[in-house]
Amino acid sequence: MDTENYVVCKYIAEFWNTVTNLVFFSLAIYGIWNVRSTRQESRFVLCYLGMLIVGLGSWFFHMTLKYEWQLADELPMVYCTCICIYCALRADVKSGTDFFIALALFAYSAIVTLVYLQIRKPVFHQVAYAVEVFIVLIRSTMHQIEIRKTNMRAFQEMQQLFGLGVSTFGLAFVLWNIDNIYCTNLRAIRNSLPAVLAPFFQLHAYWHIGTALGCYASIVYQQYLRLVKLGKVDEYRLRWISNVVPYIEKPAKNN
């Protein structure tokens, strides 16, 4: 057993890596409420539900460090991102469901799941997930280029959302790698510090915070993109909580 496990709480193996998943829960639940309150499409509820499941799997994995919960942490990332890919690919389609695209994305997720269960190589999961993120980034960039020609306000606000998602994901990814590479050194630093300061060097916990905010921002981006493509963006406004957490508001009409 790792000497740092079950230190803060006897019921939680990695305390800080566990509780930081509350950011996933909070943002996902808020996102679902926002979609419903502004009467946007159910596809975005699915995106936030996927985000919630990712956070739940991560919570139980870091709480127990059991392999089955590791799968519940990692595999939902693939499925959730497939929903975001669907939203990006179908953003400019007025109505209906493309069952071919949905089936292809589900098949991709299923194949990744089956292969990962057999080979159990984390790098395979990381590459499979990176491919999905790359597709979302490319398609989102293409949409921005198109929108810049017709709606500068929407383009600028989409850039803000895009920048938040990329920067938080990017910073979280850097911290995650530092934690992986210098795990022993960071552990020594934490052990040498007063208990109140040690959590500041729990870099994997920052990975959770960064990816949660990045995931949330990317879903809000897809919501905003959809409104632009449907010609409804002028009925809504992009707002920010403390200049950090974006959300879409539908102002009440004046009588």
N, C-alpha and C positions, 0 to 999 in steps of 0.2 A: 504493500500500500504506500502511495506517495505520502511523504511526511507533511505535505501541505493540505492534504484532503481531510475533511471533517474537522477543521480547526475552528472555524467561526461558529459552525452549527453541527451538532452530531448527526443531524438528519440529512445534511446536504454536503456532498463530497466537495464540489467546487462552488463555494458560496457566491462569489462575485460573478463568476461566469454563469451562474444560474439566475440570480436576481436581475441582472441587466436585461434579461429577456422580457421583463416587464415593459420595456420600451416597445418591443414588438406587439405585445398585447394591447397596450394603450393606444398606439397609433392605428393598429388594425381596427379596433373597436370604434375609435373615433371616425376612421375612414368609412366604415359601414354605416354609421349614423349619418355622416355627411351625404353619402350617396342617396340614402333613403329620404333624408330631409329636403334635398334639392331635386328629388325625383329623376335621378339619372339611371342609366341602364344597369340591369342585374349583373352583367358581365363584370362590373367593377366590384360588386359585392363578392363575387367569386375570387377576384384578385386579393381582396383584403382577407377573406376566409383562408386562402392559401398562405398568406403572410402570417395569420394567426396560428395556423397549424405548424408552420416552420418554427415559430417562437415556442410553441408548446413542446414540440419534439426536442428542441434545444434545451428547454428547461429540464425535462426529465432525463436527458442524456447527462448533462453536467451535474444533476443532482445525484444520479445513480452510477454513472460511468459504465453502464451496461451496453453491450453491443447492439441489442435490439432497439434501444433508444437512440443510439448513434445513427442507425438507419432512419429512424423517425425524425431525426434532425436533418439529415443530408438529403434524402430522397424527395421530401416535399419541396425542397428548393427547385428541383428539376420540374416538377409538376406545376408549381406556382408560376415559374417563369414562362412555361408554355402557354399559360393563360394570358400573360402579358404579351407574348408573341402574337397570339391570336388577335388581341385588341389592336396591336400595331398594324398587323396585316389587313385587318378589316375596318380600320378607322374611317375610311371614306365610302364605305358601303352603307346605303341608307337603312336597309332592313334585311331581315333574313339571317339564316345561319349557314355557313359554308361547312358542310359535314365532311368534305374531303380534307380541308385544312385541319379541322378539329380531330379527325381520325388520324391524320399524319402526325400531328403533335402528340396525341395520346400514344401512338405506336412508338414514337421516339422515346417518350418517357418510359414506356413498358420495356423496351429493349435495353435502355440504360439500367433500369432496375434489375432485370434478369442477369445482365452481364456483370453488374456490380456485385450481386449476390454470389456469383460464381468466383470472380477473381479477387474481390475484396481489396482492391488497390485504390487508396484515396485519390491518387493522381488521375485515375480514370474518371471518377466523379467530378473532380475539379475541371478537367478538360471538357467533359460533357456539359457542365454548367456554364463554363466560359463561352462555349459555342452559342448557347442560347442568349447570353448577355450580349455577345457580339452582334447577333441578329437584331436584337431590340435596338441597340445603339445605331446600327447602320440604317434601319428603317426609320427610326426617329429622326436621324439627321436628314434623311431624304425628305421627310415631311416638313421639317423646318425650312429647308431650301425652297420648297414649293410655297409655303405660307408666307415667307418673306416678301414674295412678289405681290401679294394681295392684301395682307393685313399686318402692318408693322407693329401695332400694339400687341397683337397675339404672338407674333414672332419674338418680341422682346420678353414677354412673360414666359413663353415656352423656353427661351434660353435660360432664364432664371431657374426654372424647374430642372432643366437638363443639367445646368451647372451644379445645382445642389446635389442631384442624384449622383453624378459622376465624381464630384469632389469628395463626398462622404464615403462612397464606395471605395474610391481610390485610397483615401487616407486610412480607412479601416483595413484595406488589403495590405498596405505597408506595415501597419502595426501588427497585423496577424502574422506576417512573415518575420518581423523582428522578434515576436514572441516565440515563434517556432525555432528560429536560428539561435537565439540567445537565451533560450529557456533557463539553462543552468545559471547564467549570470544574473538574469532578472530575479530568479528565486533567491540567490544569495543577497541581492540588494534588498528584497522584501524582508528577508529574515534579519537583516541588520538594522532595519528601520523601526521606529515606534509603530505600534499597531495602527494608529490613526493615519499614518502616511503610506503604509504598505499597499493599500488598494489602488493608489495612483499608478502603481507599476504593474497592475493586472491588465496587460495589454490586450489579452484575448477578450476581456470584458468590453473594452473600447471597440473591438471588432463587432460585437453584438450591437452596440449603440449606433455605430456608423452604418452598418448594413441595414438596420431597422429603419433609420431615417432615409437612407438611400433607396430602399425598397418602397417606402411610403411615398417619397417624392416621385419615383418613377411611375407609380400608379396614378398619382394626381396628374402627372404629365399626360398619361393616356386618357384620363377623363377630360382634360382641357383640350387635347388634340381632337377627341371625338366631338366636342362641342363646336370646334372650329369647322370640322368637316361637315357637320350637320347644319351649319349656318346659324347656330344658336349662341355663339360665344358672347355676343353683345347683350344677351339676357343675363349673363353671369359676370361675376368679378372674382379675380384671384386675390385672396387675402392671406395674411401671414400672422401667426402667433409668435410674438417676440422676435420677429424677423428671422425665424428659424423654421417653423412648422407651417407649410402652406396648406391652404384649403380653398375650396371653391364655394362661393356664396351666390345665392340667387336673391337679389334685393327685392323687397316687396314693391309692387307697383303702386304708384301714387294715384289716388282717385282724382 
